[in-house]
């Protein structure tokens, strides 16, 4: 039997990196609150959530925000799509400089249930 931690007890893990400034932390926590509260409301399970630093080939610093859930890929995608309007509303309310930074916090919701993943293109 697998036990799961209630979503209300999952905390956003934030990498200890000086590029994660207090502003990035605040925006990440606000974004996390949108994800967490919606997950609780609809019963979407979350196994882990974290944010880290990634620098791409063009030397742009991104802040990938990853959420793992024991659901299928399709269910994870549906949850991400369903919270999209609330995320859009949140970013629209931010100050312009905060909004630009929020665009560098990219949310990835990963469904870990591999039983329904296609195999070899099938």
N, C-alpha and C positions, 0 to 999 in steps of 0.2 A: 504494500500500500504506500502510495506517495503522498507525503504531506506538503501542503503549500502554505506559504506565508501570506497572510492577508495583505492586499495591496496597500492598505493604510499603514502597514509596518515597513514597507519598502521605502528606502531613501535613495535619493539621487546621489550617486558616487561621483565626486568631482576630482579629477586628476590634480595632483599638487604640482602646478606648473605656473611660473610667473606670468605667462601669456594669458592665463585665465585670471583676468583682472576682476576687481570687485564688481564692475558693471557687467562683465560676462557672467559672473556668478549670479548676480541678481536676475538677469534675463533668463539664464538657464533654470533657476528656481521657479520663476514665474511660468515658464514653458512647462516645467515638470508638474506644476500644480494643475495646469490644464489637462495634461495627460492623466495624472493620478486621479483627479476628481472625476473625470469622465469614465475612467476604468472602473472606479468604485460604483459609479451610478449604473453602468450597464453590466457589471459583473465580468469585465474583461480582466483575466488574470495576468499579473506581471511577476516575473521571476527575478528580474534584475534591471536596473537602469543606471547608466553612467554617461559622463561626458569627458572627452579627452581633447587633446590638441593634435591636429594633423596639418602639415604644410604640403600643399600640392606642388606639381612640377613648375607652376608659374609663380611660386613663392607666396601664394595666398594662404594665410592661416585660417583654417576652418576649425569648428568645434563640433565634431560628430557627437550627436546625442542618440545613444543606442538604448533600446528597450527590448528585452527578451521576454517572450511569452510562450507558454506551452500550448499554443494553438497552431492551426495550419497557416501557411503563407497567405491564403485567401482571407482568412479571418483577421490576420494581422493587418493586411492591406485595407480591408473594409473598416477596421477601427480607425486607422490613420486617415482614411478618406472621410469618415464621419466626424472626426474632430477638426477637420480642415477649416470649416467656417468659423469656429471659435478661435482657432489660431490666427486666421486672417483678421478677425475683429480685434484681437489682442495686439497684433503688429500695427494695425491701423491707428490704434490709440497711443502708440509710443511716440516720443519725440523723434524728429527726423534722424538725428545721429544715432539714437538707440535702435531705430528701425533698421538702419543700414547694418549695424552690428548683428542684430537678430537674424538677418538673412544668412549669416555665417554659421549659425547654429542649426545644423541639418539633422532632422529627426529621422531615425531609422527604427522601425518596429519590425522585429524579426520573429516570425513564427517558428518555433522549434519542433513542431510536430511533423516529422519527416515521413510519416506513414502515407501521406497523400501527395508527396512530391513526385513528379514524373521522373521516370528513370530512362536515361539514354535517349531523350527526345520523345519517348512514348507518351 
